[in-house]
């Protein structure tokens, strides 16, 4: 019967490998002190793995077992003891150069708090059976093999943590600990200890032969092999560069995966300690530019809403909002819908079918034929930054006619939220009545427009028709005759009163919306460095799923309002440079992390400056075999500095260019 694993108790991992397969057993002691199996593993090697030498096969068994039981063995409060019958794993004093495969395994193993113990194969019957290996007879060749260099393992001559009922072996075999420090880093720690006055006082107290008051207060401290330990964790002296180097190992490496504050802290405190370690780790992770750029922003800027105020002297269609619904099914030669909404007063709509290729001139003509002829010129047009509205032609026409154009900030359609909400309503109507005959949607527009204008609006508490015409048109025949028909003068008086109430309701809605978000937003200042959310910006990278969540950091060159900011963007970005605050987040630089980008100076080659190319990350056009330009990522610089180059301009980087073409089938 298998024992249910308990993460609060020590684990023993028994592994073995043969020429054909590997096996593993996960064990724990039960409440009676008997060693029980929690789980079994067994798998045959593939043809390539069968060609590994014995030490690689044995280590692969350990790696595979740790991968499978990672949820039990990662971050355990007690060291995980690994039983292995391969004696070569103890030959750590005769170093040799690691192969790339061994280096990968070494990085993986460094995540775990593990100890490898040599145990005779006769005492590991179950794992031997799982690997289908009758016994082990070392060859002379394998006797000469050293598994890993000295800096990979550290020998513990006094394994107190294995003594007791929870472990079957103490000094019966050699015990080795996979260490997270290499020789070079170890020497840096030792050298920094010499410059740390507090550490020197502790060492002095520990090395005194007499029992002094200081020595009595140093419970939990040890001094061993020129390293100072506190509660069996290596003490790191007060050296900023040393701490940064340590955090690079435990946060930046691929094996660590740029974990957050909690994950990084959990990994590093397993082996190291210094006063204020949590605050330092938190500051380091918060200052990591890659984490800020690549991870989802879970705390985006949330400035309070700032609804557009209505003109207190408004009349119908004096201020209008407009937008296009595109990519509709073909219907009577149309595949798009032009939507115009009276913003300030009635909330009435005008629906005009069109094509999605319509330009600024065509948009103006549609407005003239369908809105102007009924309501005249507007004073103000509110829209998004669609090409029809942002074009120079459209802006020039508005200027000559005395019409103010108010466009949203880049990629912030909430500015024109009324039209966006109307679009949702229209699309829902068309799905209801046209889903079975999608080619007929243009025929439903008159009824759709009538339906909207004949319903009570949530803001004005009146129907658009009532505010527009002064009466309520009949949608269907009345059951009884309406005898309460006001005179013309009375109807005009009622219309005036209703419009005044509608404007007051609009003002009330404006105030309530502004208070809806109790925001803690702190406005940015000119000169602040910010990240820009780029989910709506095509930067030329091949895979949008893997592109950065944010780009930058960019300096703010002008504060337009508490909600809109102008950024200094790269010259190759041909986009509008004013953005809403919700697309921006502050760039965090901390002393603990230091500079995130090295920004090395260029080399001078034949009198010309040349920067080192890190990689080619995109090409354009994408769906051709011979692209016209390639997107270059520079070594040591942020991705916002990526630059487009023609193939002939990359003659100094032929090797990188050829490799990119080969990878993406562009040769």
ZAFI-660987 format. One record per residue (C-alpha): x, y, z; residue in three letters. Coordinates in steps of 0.25 Angstrom, whole numbers, plus 5000, padded with zeros to 4 digits. Example, Ala and Ser with C-alpha at 12.3 -4.5 7.8 and 13.67 -1.06 7.14 Angstrom:
BEGIN
    X    Y    Z resn
 5049 4982 5031  ala
 5055 4996 5029  ser
END
This chain:
BEGIN
    X    Y    Z resn
 5000 5000 5000  unk
 5005 5014 4996  unk
 5008 5025 5006  unk
 5001 5038 5004  unk
 5012 5048 5002  unk
 5014 5059 5013  unk
 5022 5071 5009  unk
 5025 5075 5024  unk
 5033 5062 5025  unk
 5047 5058 5019  unk
 5046 5051 5006  unk
 5056 5040 5001  unk
 5057 5038 4986  unk
 5063 5025 4981  unk
 5068 5024 4967  unk
 5074 5014 4958  unk
 5078 5013 4943  unk
 5081 5001 4934  unk
 5085 5000 4919  unk
 5071 5000 4915  unk
 5062 5007 4925  unk
 5062 5015 4938  unk
 5054 5014 4951  unk
 5051 5022 4963  unk
 5044 5021 4976  unk
 5039 5033 4985  unk
 5039 5029 5000  unk
 5035 5034 5014  unk
 5035 5029 5028  unk
 5021 5026 5033  unk
 5017 5029 5047  unk
 5022 5016 5052  unk
 5036 5020 5047  unk
 5036 5010 5035  unk
 5041 5014 5021  unk
 5029 5013 5012  unk
 5028 5016 4997  unk
 5019 5028 4992  unk
 5020 5026 4977  unk
 5028 5018 4966  unk
 5033 5022 4953  unk
 5039 5014 4942  unk
 5042 5017 4927  unk
 5051 5011 4916  unk
 5062 5020 4910  unk
 5060 5025 4896  unk
 5071 5020 4886  unk
 5079 5033 4888  unk
 5078 5032 4903  unk
 5083 5017 4902  unk
 5096 5023 4896  unk
 5099 5031 4908  unk
 5110 5027 4917  unk
 5106 5021 4931  unk
 5108 5034 4939  unk
 5099 5042 4929  unk
 5088 5031 4930  unk
 5089 5031 4945  unk
 5088 5046 4946  unk
 5076 5046 4936  unk
 5069 5036 4945  unk
 5070 5047 4956  unk
 5066 5058 4947  unk
 5054 5051 4942  unk
 5049 5047 4956  unk
 5051 5061 4961  unk
 5043 5067 4948  unk
 5031 5057 4951  unk
 5031 5059 4966  unk
 5034 5074 4965  unk
 5021 5078 4972  unk
 5026 5070 4984  unk
 5041 5072 4984  unk
 5042 5087 4981  unk
 5043 5096 4992  unk
 5043 5085 5003  unk
 5046 5090 5017  unk
 5055 5078 5019  unk
 5067 5073 5009  unk
 5062 5062 4999  unk
 5072 5050 5001  unk
 5075 5043 4988  unk
 5080 5029 4988  unk
 5088 5025 4976  unk
 5098 5013 4975  unk
 5107 5020 4965  unk
 5120 5022 4972  unk
 5125 5032 4961  unk
 5115 5042 4966  unk
 5125 5044 4979  unk
 5137 5047 4970  unk
 5135 5061 4972  unk
 5150 5065 4975  unk
 5155 5062 4961  unk
 5148 5072 4952  unk
 5145 5072 4938  unk
 5139 5081 4928  unk
 5123 5079 4927  unk
 5116 5076 4914  unk
 5105 5085 4910  unk
 5095 5074 4914  unk
 5101 5073 4928  unk
 5101 5088 4929  unk
 5086 5088 4927  unk
 5084 5077 4937  unk
 5093 5085 4947  unk
 5084 5097 4945  unk
 5071 5089 4947  unk
 5077 5082 4960  unk
 5081 5095 4966  unk
 5066 5098 4968  unk
 5065 5087 4979  unk
 5070 5085 4993  unk
 5076 5071 4990  unk
 5087 5062 4995  unk
 5092 5050 4988  unk
 5096 5038 4996  unk
 5104 5026 4990  unk
 5096 5013 4995  unk
 5100 4999 4990  unk
 5090 4994 4979  unk
 5087 4982 4988  unk
 5079 4991 4997  unk
 5071 4997 4986  unk
 5063 4985 4981  unk
 5051 4993 4976  unk
 5058 5003 4968  unk
 5067 4992 4962  unk
 5055 4984 4958  unk
 5048 4996 4952  unk
 5060 4999 4943  unk
 5061 4984 4940  unk
 5076 4984 4944  unk
 5081 4971 4951  unk
 5094 4977 4956  unk
 5105 4987 4954  unk
 5119 4984 4951  unk
 5127 4996 4948  unk
 5136 4996 4936  unk
 5150 5001 4937  unk
 5147 5012 4927  unk
 5135 5017 4936  unk
 5144 5017 4949  unk
 5153 5028 4942  unk
 5141 5037 4939  unk
 5138 5049 4948  unk
 5124 5053 4948  unk
 5124 5068 4951  unk
 5135 5078 4955  unk
 5138 5081 4969  unk
 5130 5094 4970  unk
 5117 5086 4967  unk
 5118 5078 4980  unk
 5122 5081 4994  unk
 5125 5070 5003  unk
 5118 5070 5017  unk
 5127 5061 5027  unk
 5117 5062 5038  unk
 5103 5060 5033  unk
 5095 5062 5045  unk
 5082 5064 5037  unk
 5082 5050 5033  unk
 5083 5044 5047  unk
 5071 5039 5054  unk
 5059 5030 5051  unk
 5055 5038 5038  unk
 5068 5033 5031  unk
 5073 5019 5029  unk
 5088 5024 5027  unk
 5097 5034 5033  unk
 5111 5030 5030  unk
 5109 5017 5023  unk
 5112 5024 5010  unk
 5118 5037 5005  unk
 5108 5049 5005  unk
 5109 5060 4995  unk
 5101 5073 4994  unk
 5098 5079 4980  unk
 5103 5093 4983  unk
 5098 5106 4977  unk
 5111 5114 4977  unk
 5123 5112 4968  unk
 5137 5114 4972  unk
 5138 5128 4967  unk
 5126 5133 4974  unk
 5131 5126 4987  unk
 5144 5133 4986  unk
 5136 5147 4984  unk
 5128 5144 4997  unk
 5141 5140 5005  unk
 5148 5153 5000  unk
 5135 5162 5004  unk
 5135 5156 5018  unk
 5149 5162 5020  unk
 5143 5176 5017  unk
 5130 5174 5026  unk
 5133 5179 5040  unk
 5121 5172 5046  unk
 5125 5159 5040  unk
 5139 5160 5045  unk
 5133 5162 5059  unk
 5124 5150 5058  unk
 5136 5142 5053  unk
 5145 5147 5064  unk
 5134 5143 5074  unk
 5133 5129 5068  unk
 5147 5126 5067  unk
 5151 5130 5082  unk
 5154 5117 5090  unk
 5148 5123 5103  unk
 5133 5124 5105  unk
 5131 5139 5104  unk
 5118 5146 5105  unk
 5119 5150 5091  unk
 5120 5135 5087  unk
 5108 5131 5095  unk
 5100 5141 5087  unk
 5104 5135 5074  unk
 5095 5123 5074  unk
 5092 5119 5060  unk
 5105 5124 5055  unk
 5116 5116 5049  unk
 5129 5119 5043  unk
 5134 5107 5033  unk
 5144 5107 5022  unk
 5145 5122 5022  unk
 5130 5124 5020  unk
 5121 5130 5031  unk
 5107 5123 5032  unk
 5095 5127 5040  unk
 5085 5115 5042  unk
 5092 5107 5032  unk
 5091 5118 5021  unk
 5103 5125 5015  unk
 5104 5140 5021  unk
 5105 5150 5009  unk
 5113 5162 5013  unk
 5109 5176 5011  unk
 5114 5177 4997  unk
 5104 5183 4986  unk
 5111 5177 4974  unk
 5112 5163 4981  unk
 5097 5163 4984  unk
 5093 5167 4970  unk
 5102 5156 4964  unk
 5095 5146 4974  unk
 5081 5151 4969  unk
 5085 5150 4955  unk
 5087 5135 4957  unk
 5074 5133 4965  unk
 5065 5142 4957  unk
 5071 5145 4943  unk
 5076 5131 4938  unk
 5066 5123 4929  unk
 5066 5112 4940  unk
 5060 5122 4950  unk
 5050 5128 4940  unk
 5050 5143 4945  unk
 5041 5139 4956  unk
 5033 5149 4964  unk
 5037 5154 4978  unk
 5032 5142 4986  unk
 5038 5131 4976  unk
 5051 5138 4976  unk
 5052 5140 4991  unk
 5048 5125 4993  unk
 5059 5121 4984  unk
 5070 5129 4990  unk
 5067 5128 5005  unk
 5069 5113 5004  unk
 5084 5115 5003  unk
 5087 5130 5007  unk
 5084 5140 5017  unk
 5087 5155 5020  unk
 5080 5166 5028  unk
 5069 5172 5020  unk
 5069 5161 5010  unk
 5054 5162 5007  unk
 5054 5177 5004  unk
 5066 5175 4995  unk
 5060 5164 4987  unk
 5047 5172 4986  unk
 5055 5184 4981  unk
 5063 5176 4971  unk
 5051 5169 4965  unk
 5043 5182 4964  unk
 5054 5189 4957  unk
 5056 5177 4946  unk
 5052 5184 4933  unk
 5050 5170 4926  unk
 5039 5167 4937  unk
 5033 5180 4935  unk
 5033 5179 4920  unk
 5029 5165 4918  unk
 5019 5161 4929  unk
 5004 5164 4929  unk
 5002 5178 4937  unk
 4993 5173 4948  unk
 4993 5188 4953  unk
 4990 5196 4941  unk
 4988 5211 4943  unk
 4974 5214 4946  unk
 4971 5229 4945  unk
 4957 5234 4948  unk
 4947 5235 4937  unk
 4946 5248 4930  unk
 4933 5248 4922  unk
 4931 5259 4911  unk
 4922 5270 4916  unk
 4910 5274 4908  unk
 4908 5288 4903  unk
 4897 5294 4912  unk
 4892 5302 4900  unk
 4892 5289 4891  unk
 4881 5286 4880  unk
 4880 5273 4872  unk
 4893 5268 4865  unk
 4901 5280 4869  unk
 4911 5271 4875  unk
 4912 5258 4868  unk
 4920 5245 4870  unk
 4923 5236 4859  unk
 4929 5222 4856  unk
 4930 5211 4846  unk
 4925 5196 4848  unk
 4934 5188 4838  unk
 4935 5174 4833  unk
 4920 5172 4832  unk
 4915 5161 4822  unk
 4913 5166 4808  unk
 4899 5172 4806  unk
 4894 5180 4794  unk
 4909 5184 4791  unk
 4912 5189 4805  unk
 4921 5182 4816  unk
 4922 5193 4826  unk
 4912 5203 4834  unk
 4915 5218 4837  unk
 4909 5221 4851  unk
 4906 5236 4855  unk
 4900 5239 4869  unk
 4895 5252 4875  unk
 4904 5253 4887  unk
 4899 5265 4895  unk
 4884 5265 4894  unk
 4875 5254 4888  unk
 4884 5242 4887  unk
 4878 5239 4873  unk
 4885 5231 4863  unk
 4886 5231 4848  unk
 4891 5218 4841  unk
 4897 5219 4827  unk
 4902 5206 4820  unk
 4916 5208 4813  unk
 4928 5200 4809  unk
 4940 5198 4818  unk
 4950 5204 4808  unk
 4943 5218 4809  unk
 4952 5230 4810  unk
 4951 5244 4816  unk
 4944 5250 4804  unk
 4934 5238 4804  unk
 4931 5240 4819  unk
 4928 5255 4817  unk
 4919 5252 4805  unk
 4911 5242 4813  unk
 4909 5252 4825  unk
 4905 5262 4815  unk
 4894 5254 4809  unk
 4889 5247 4821  unk
 4891 5256 4833  unk
 4894 5270 4828  unk
 4882 5271 4820  unk
 4873 5269 4832  unk
 4881 5275 4844  unk
 4891 5285 4837  unk
 4906 5286 4841  unk
 4911 5281 4855  unk
 4920 5290 4864  unk
 4928 5278 4868  unk
 4931 5264 4863  unk
 4936 5253 4873  unk
 4943 5241 4867  unk
 4954 5231 4869  unk
 4967 5231 4861  unk
 4962 5224 4849  unk
 4968 5228 4835  unk
 4955 5234 4830  unk
 4955 5244 4842  unk
 4970 5246 4844  unk
 4974 5249 4830  unk
 4978 5263 4826  unk
 4967 5264 4816  unk
 4956 5262 4827  unk
 4963 5271 4837  unk
 4964 5282 4826  unk
 4950 5281 4823  unk
 4946 5283 4837  unk
 4955 5294 4839  unk
 4949 5302 4827  unk
 4935 5299 4832  unk
 4938 5303 4846  unk
 4936 5289 4852  unk
 4944 5285 4864  unk
 4950 5271 4863  unk
 4952 5263 4876  unk
 4959 5250 4873  unk
 4962 5240 4884  unk
 4977 5238 4889  unk
 4984 5226 4882  unk
 4977 5213 4884  unk
 4968 5218 4895  unk
 4954 5216 4889  unk
 4947 5219 4902  unk
 4948 5234 4898  unk
 4937 5231 4888  unk
 4930 5222 4898  unk
 4916 5226 4894  unk
 4918 5221 4880  unk
 4925 5209 4884  unk
 4913 5205 4893  unk
 4903 5208 4881  unk
 4911 5199 4872  unk
 4910 5188 4882  unk
 4895 5190 4882  unk
 4894 5190 4867  unk
 4902 5178 4865  unk
 4893 5171 4875  unk
 4881 5175 4867  unk
 4887 5170 4854  unk
 4891 5157 4861  unk
 4877 5155 4866  unk
 4870 5158 4853  unk
 4880 5154 4842  unk
 4888 5142 4847  unk
 4880 5133 4838  unk
 4881 5142 4826  unk
 4893 5151 4828  unk
 4893 5156 4813  unk
 4880 5164 4817  unk
 4886 5173 4828  unk
 4885 5186 4820  unk
 4870 5184 4819  unk
 4868 5184 4834  unk
 4875 5197 4836  unk
 4862 5206 4835  unk
 4855 5198 4846  unk
 4868 5197 4855  unk
 4869 5212 4854  unk
 4855 5214 4858  unk
 4856 5204 4869  unk
 4867 5212 4875  unk
 4861 5225 4874  unk
 4848 5221 4879  unk
 4853 5215 4893  unk
 4855 5222 4906  unk
 4870 5226 4908  unk
 4876 5222 4921  unk
 4883 5236 4923  unk
 4872 5246 4918  unk
 4860 5237 4922  unk
 4853 5241 4909  unk
 4853 5235 4895  unk
 4862 5242 4885  unk
 4849 5244 4876  unk
 4842 5251 4888  unk
 4854 5261 4889  unk
 4856 5262 4874  unk
 4841 5263 4869  unk
 4833 5267 4882  unk
 4825 5255 4881  unk
 4825 5239 4881  unk
 4823 5233 4867  unk
 4815 5220 4867  unk
 4823 5207 4865  unk
 4810 5199 4864  unk
 4795 5202 4863  unk
 4789 5206 4877  unk
 4779 5198 4883  unk
 4770 5210 4887  unk
 4770 5224 4881  unk
 4779 5234 4887  unk
 4770 5246 4891  unk
 4781 5254 4899  unk
 4787 5261 4887  unk
 4793 5275 4891  unk
 4793 5287 4883  unk
 4804 5292 4875  unk
 4808 5303 4885  unk
 4807 5293 4896  unk
 4815 5283 4889  unk
 4827 5293 4887  unk
 4826 5297 4901  unk
 4827 5282 4905  unk
 4838 5280 4896  unk
 4846 5291 4902  unk
 4844 5286 4916  unk
 4848 5272 4912  unk
 4861 5277 4905  unk
 4865 5285 4918  unk
 4862 5272 4926  unk
 4871 5264 4917  unk
 4882 5273 4918  unk
 4881 5273 4933  unk
 4881 5258 4933  unk
 4893 5258 4924  unk
 4901 5267 4934  unk
 4897 5258 4946  unk
 4901 5245 4938  unk
 4914 5252 4935  unk
 4917 5255 4950  unk
 4913 5241 4954  unk
 4922 5234 4944  unk
 4934 5243 4949  unk
 4932 5238 4963  unk
 4930 5223 4959  unk
 4945 5220 4960  unk
 4951 5224 4974  unk
 4964 5224 4967  unk
 4978 5225 4974  unk
 4984 5229 4961  unk
 4996 5238 4962  unk
 4997 5247 4950  unk
 5010 5246 4942  unk
 5020 5258 4941  unk
 5028 5263 4929  unk
 5041 5256 4928  unk
 5036 5243 4935  unk
 5040 5230 4929  unk
 5028 5221 4926  unk
 5025 5208 4919  unk
 5015 5208 4907  unk
 5005 5196 4905  unk
 5006 5191 4891  unk
 4996 5181 4889  unk
 4990 5190 4878  unk
 5003 5194 4871  unk
 5009 5185 4860  unk
 5024 5186 4863  unk
 5028 5175 4852  unk
 5031 5164 4861  unk
 5027 5150 4856  unk
 5019 5144 4867  unk
 5009 5154 4874  unk
 5007 5144 4885  unk
 5022 5145 4889  unk
 5024 5160 4887  unk
 5026 5169 4899  unk
 5014 5174 4907  unk
 5020 5188 4908  unk
 5031 5196 4901  unk
 5040 5206 4906  unk
 5043 5213 4915  unk
 5039 5226 4908  unk
 5040 5240 4914  unk
 5028 5248 4915  unk
 5031 5261 4907  unk
 5017 5268 4909  unk
 5006 5267 4919  unk
 4993 5269 4911  unk
 4984 5267 4922  unk
 4984 5258 4935  unk
 4979 5247 4925  unk
 4987 5249 4913  unk
 5002 5250 4911  unk
 5011 5252 4899  unk
 5023 5242 4898  unk
 5036 5243 4891  unk
 5035 5231 4882  unk
 5046 5225 4873  unk
 5046 5232 4859  unk
 5043 5219 4852  unk
 5029 5218 4859  unk
 5020 5225 4850  unk
 5008 5226 4860  unk
 5002 5237 4868  unk
 5010 5240 4880  unk
 4999 5244 4890  unk
 4993 5233 4899  unk
 4983 5232 4910  unk
 4988 5229 4924  unk
 4982 5215 4925  unk
 4992 5211 4914  unk
 5004 5216 4922  unk
 5011 5210 4934  unk
 5023 5216 4942  unk
 5037 5211 4939  unk
 5043 5206 4952  unk
 5058 5207 4954  unk
 5064 5202 4967  unk
 5078 5203 4973  unk
 5077 5188 4977  unk
 5075 5184 4962  unk
 5084 5194 4956  unk
 5084 5198 4941  unk
 5075 5188 4933  unk
 5082 5191 4920  unk
 5097 5192 4918  unk
 5096 5200 4905  unk
 5110 5198 4900  unk
 5117 5208 4892  unk
 5118 5205 4877  unk
 5131 5199 4870  unk
 5138 5208 4861  unk
 5141 5200 4848  unk
 5147 5208 4836  unk
 5143 5221 4842  unk
 5128 5217 4844  unk
 5121 5214 4856  unk
 5115 5200 4857  unk
 5107 5194 4868  unk
 5106 5179 4871  unk
 5094 5172 4866  unk
 5088 5162 4876  unk
 5077 5156 4867  unk
 5068 5158 4855  unk
 5054 5158 4861  unk
 5045 5161 4849  unk
 5043 5163 4834  unk
 5034 5171 4825  unk
 5025 5167 4817  unk
 5023 5155 4825  unk
 5016 5146 4814  unk
 5027 5146 4803  unk
 5040 5138 4801  unk
 5049 5151 4799  unk
 5046 5161 4810  unk
 5049 5176 4807  unk
 5054 5179 4821  unk
 5058 5172 4834  unk
 5056 5176 4848  unk
 5069 5177 4856  unk
 5070 5175 4871  unk
 5083 5182 4877  unk
 5091 5175 4888  unk
 5090 5182 4901  unk
 5078 5192 4897  unk
 5063 5191 4899  unk
 5054 5185 4889  unk
 5048 5199 4887  unk
 5061 5202 4879  unk
 5059 5191 4869  unk
 5062 5197 4855  unk
 5057 5193 4841  unk
 5068 5190 4831  unk
 5069 5186 4816  unk
 5076 5173 4813  unk
 5088 5181 4806  unk
 5090 5189 4819  unk
 5093 5177 4827  unk
 5105 5172 4819  unk
 5113 5173 4832  unk
 5104 5163 4838  unk
 5103 5152 4827  unk
 5104 5141 4837  unk
 5092 5145 4846  unk
 5084 5149 4833  unk
 5086 5135 4827  unk
 5083 5128 4839  unk
 5070 5136 4841  unk
 5066 5133 4826  unk
 5069 5118 4828  unk
 5061 5117 4840  unk
 5049 5124 4834  unk
 5050 5118 4820  unk
 5054 5131 4813  unk
 5065 5125 4805  unk
END
